[in-house]
Structure formats: C-alpha cells, structure tokens
Amino acid sequence: MDRPVDLDEPRVPFALTVLLGLQFGLGTAYDNDHPEPGQIVGPTPIGEFGIQAALFLQVVVAAFALLPVTSEYATGSIRSTLQWTPVRRNVVLAKAVVLAPVLFVYGLVLAAVAAVSGGVMAGRWADWDAGLLVTDLLSVAFYLTLAGLFSLGIAWIIRSTAGTLTAAFLLLMVLPLMLGQSGLRPLVWTAALLPGGAGQNFLSGTTDPISPTLSVLVLLAWVAAALYAGTRTLTHRDA
C-alpha cells in the first residue's frame, strides 16, 4: 500500500528547519570570523537564512502538498470524492484553493523558524532588521506556495506519494542544481526555466540568466500547466 511519507509528521519538518537555520547561522558566523584576505564582512539579514533553507524546505512542502491527493488514491476514498463532486475539474480547483493559503502559512512559519534559529546562531553577525525580515519571509512563503501547488498538480498525474515526491524532488531541486552548476549557458538557461531554478532566481534576486519578475512568470506557468495537466488526467482517466 502507498504509505504517506514521514515528513507529514509535524515535528519532523520543524526539527529539520531548526537544524538548517542553526547550520546556516553557524556557517555565517565562522566565515565572518575567519574572512579571506581583503574580504569585507558584515551582518547578514536573518531572512537570508530562511531563503537558504527554502532550497531544502521546498521538498518538505511538496511532501505536505501532495498528500491530499495521493492519500485518497492510497485509501480508495477518491471514488467517494468523485461521486460527491461529479465535475472533476472542480475537485482539482477546490483542493488547490483550500491548500494555497495553508501552504503560504506553512511556508511562512518554516521560513521564520529557520531565520530566527539562524540569527541566534550567527550572533553578532545577524542583522535583525524587521523590514528586511518581513520581505524575505513573504518571498519564501510565496515561492513555497507555488512549489506546493506544482506538486499538487503532478500528484493528480502520478497518483502515488513516492512517485510524485520523486518527480517534485527532481524538478524542484536536483535538476536545477545540476544544470545550474554546469557552467554551460544552455544548461544554465534550462535550469532557470525549471520550477526549482526559477524559484531560486526569484529568491536570490539574481538577473542572470533571467530576472526575478520573469522567474515568477515561469513559476506561475509551471503551476498552471501542472494543475491543467492534472485536471485533464483526472477527467480522462478512471479513478
């Protein structure tokens, strides 16, 4: 039977998030205490620790987002859901609409936990500016919401927890990292046009190879395509 992954256990994501924040904060403190010759160091906005953690938290959010679909297929309750709501596109839309604000709050809390734990560990090298923190946390929550909705869309296509999480892991994390670090411009561009690569470009504010604004449009296109493909699959395939 397709069993839910352990990441839906509430204590696991928050423990992972705290550890990530502590690691990034400790790394920042060490690097700033031991600068390279000529290197100028200064305090790091604590929101940066949330942004760094987002690379890993997106997999946690993906695991959380796919369960409303894959758990129904695993238990067979999807048949009852479709009997109660015969218009199948409404099922996909309803789950996305309900899940979106939950994902936003979930991502916001996770990012805040990483930011605070990283800031505490960074000590004197942490910049606790509230304005910058709010901007960074909202950016992370926005991206993690889109990453979760993308995972929800492909969950309707793949239907299994393990298969969907594998696909999300590849497209959100593995492939963008591998291609983006290749040094070959066509592969760098490919990485930037993948959902994970566009998300990292958006969060980092980089303009190479695409701007943050264009990165958001790429992300929205992936989410729309995944939900549309999921709707088509649900409409034309037996439950």
C-alpha positions in Angstrom: 0.0 0.0 0.0 1.2 3.5 -0.7 2.0 4.9 2.7 2.4 8.7 3.5 5.9 9.8 4.0 7.2 10.6 7.4 7.6 14.3 6.5 3.9 14.8 7.3 4.7 14.2 11.0 4.6 17.8 12.4 7.8 17.5 14.5 10.0 16.4 11.6 9.7 19.5 9.4 10.2 21.9 12.3 13.2 19.9 13.7 14.8 19.9 10.2 14.1 23.6 9.8 15.7 24.5 13.1 18.8 22.4 12.2 19.1 24.1 8.8 18.9 27.5 10.4 21.5 26.6 13.0 23.8 25.3 10.3 23.5 28.3 8.1 23.9 30.7 11.1 26.9 28.9 12.3 28.5 28.8 8.9 27.9 32.6 8.5 29.5 33.3 11.9 32.5 31.1 11.1 33.1 32.6 7.7 32.8 36.2 9.0 35.1 35.4 11.9 37.7 34.0 9.5 37.5 36.2 6.4 39.7 35.8 3.4 42.5 38.4 2.9 40.8 41.6 1.6 37.3 40.2 2.2 34.8 42.7 3.6 32.3 41.1 6.0 29.2 42.5 7.7 26.0 41.4 9.4 23.7 39.1 7.4 19.9 39.8 7.4 18.4 36.9 9.2 15.8 36.4 6.4 18.7 35.1 4.3 18.8 32.0 6.5 15.1 31.4 5.6 15.9 31.9 1.9 18.9 29.4 2.1 16.7 26.9 3.9 14.0 27.2 1.2 16.1 25.0 -1.1 15.5 22.1 1.3 12.1 23.2 2.7 10.6 23.0 -0.8 10.8 19.2 -0.6 9.1 19.2 2.8 6.3 21.4 1.4 6.0 19.3 -1.7 5.5 16.2 0.5 2.9 18.0 2.5 1.1 19.3 -0.6 0.8 16.0 -2.5 -0.9 14.1 0.4 -4.4 15.5 -0.1 -4.3 13.7 -3.5 -2.1 10.6 -3.1 -3.6 9.6 0.3 -7.1 9.5 -1.3 -5.8 7.2 -4.0 -3.9 5.1 -1.5 -7.1 4.5 0.6 -9.5 4.4 -2.3 -11.5 7.4 -0.9 -11.0 9.2 -4.2 -14.0 7.3 -5.6 -16.3 8.8 -2.9 -14.9 12.2 -3.6 -15.6 12.0 -7.3 -19.1 10.6 -6.6 -19.9 13.6 -4.4 -18.3 16.1 -6.9 -19.0 14.7 -10.4 -17.5 17.7 -12.2 -13.9 16.6 -11.8 -12.2 19.9 -12.6 -14.0 21.3 -9.5 -12.2 18.7 -7.4 -8.8 19.9 -8.6 -9.8 23.5 -8.2 -11.2 23.1 -4.7 -8.1 21.3 -3.4 -5.8 24.0 -4.9 -7.9 26.8 -3.4 -8.0 25.3 0.0 -4.4 24.3 0.0 -2.9 27.6 -1.2 -3.4 29.6 2.0 -2.4 26.7 4.1 0.8 26.3 2.2 1.5 30.0 2.5 1.2 30.0 6.3 3.1 26.7 6.5 6.0 28.2 4.4 5.9 31.4 6.3 6.3 29.6 9.7 9.1 27.3 8.4 11.0 30.3 7.0 10.6 32.2 10.2 11.9 29.3 12.3 14.9 29.0 10.0 15.5 32.7 10.1 15.3 33.0 13.9 17.4 29.9 14.7 20.0 31.1 12.1 20.1 34.6 13.6 20.6 33.3 17.1 23.5 31.1 16.0 25.0 33.9 13.9 25.2 36.1 17.0 26.8 39.4 16.3 26.8 38.8 12.6 23.0 38.7 12.4 21.0 41.7 11.2 17.6 41.6 12.8 16.1 44.4 10.6 12.3 43.8 10.8 11.5 45.3 7.3 14.0 43.1 5.5 12.9 40.0 7.5 9.2 40.5 6.5 10.2 40.9 2.9 12.3 37.8 2.9 9.8 35.7 4.7 6.9 36.7 2.4 9.1 35.9 -0.6 9.9 32.4 0.7 6.3 31.7 1.6 5.1 32.8 -1.8 7.6 30.5 -3.5 6.9 27.6 -1.3 3.2 28.0 -2.0 3.8 27.8 -5.8 6.1 24.8 -5.3 3.4 23.1 -3.3 0.7 23.8 -5.9 3.0 22.5 -8.6 3.4 19.3 -6.6 -0.3 19.1 -6.1 -0.8 19.3 -9.9 1.6 16.5 -10.7 0.1 14.4 -7.9 -3.0 14.1 -9.9 -1.0 12.7 -12.8 1.3 10.3 -10.9 -1.1 9.5 -8.0 1.4 7.8 -5.8 3.2 9.5 -2.9 6.7 8.1 -3.7 6.4 8.8 -7.5 5.1 12.3 -7.0 7.7 13.2 -4.4 10.5 11.8 -6.7 9.3 13.9 -9.6 9.0 17.0 -7.4 12.4 16.4 -5.9 14.0 16.2 -9.4 12.3 19.3 -10.8 12.5 21.5 -7.8 15.9 20.6 -6.5 18.1 18.1 -8.3 18.0 19.1 -11.9 18.2 22.9 -11.3 21.2 22.4 -9.1 23.0 20.0 -11.5 22.3 22.1 -14.6 22.8 25.4 -13.0 26.3 24.5 -11.8 27.4 23.0 -15.2 28.9 26.3 -16.5 27.4 25.7 -19.9 25.0 28.6 -20.8 22.3 26.4 -22.5 22.2 24.2 -19.4 22.1 27.3 -17.1 19.2 28.6 -19.1 17.4 25.3 -18.8 17.9 25.2 -15.1 16.5 28.8 -14.8 13.4 27.7 -16.7 12.7 24.7 -14.4 10.4 25.4 -11.5 13.2 25.0 -8.9 15.6 27.1 -10.8 13.1 29.9 -11.3 12.3 29.8 -7.6 16.0 30.1 -6.7 16.4 33.0 -9.1 13.4 34.7 -7.6 14.6 34.3 -4.0 18.2 35.3 -4.7 17.2 38.3 -6.7 19.7 37.5 -9.5 19.2 38.7 -13.0 21.3 36.0 -14.6 20.0 34.4 -16.8 16.5 35.8 -16.1 15.1 38.5 -13.8 13.1 37.8 -10.6 10.0 39.1 -12.4 10.4 36.7 -15.3 11.2 33.9 -12.8 7.8 34.4 -11.1 6.1 34.2 -14.5 7.9 30.9 -15.2 6.8 29.6 -11.8 3.2 30.6 -12.4 3.3 28.9 -15.9 4.6 25.7 -14.3 1.9 25.7 -11.7 -0.8 26.4 -14.2 0.5 23.7 -16.5 0.7 21.1 -13.7 -2.8 21.8 -12.5 -4.2 21.8 -16.0 -2.4 18.5 -16.8 -3.7 17.1 -13.6 -7.2 18.2 -14.4 -7.0 16.6 -17.8 -5.7 13.4 -16.4 -8.4 13.2 -13.7 -11.1 13.9 -16.3 -10.0 11.3 -18.8 -8.7 8.5 -16.5 -10.7 6.2 -14.3 -10.2 6.7 -10.5 
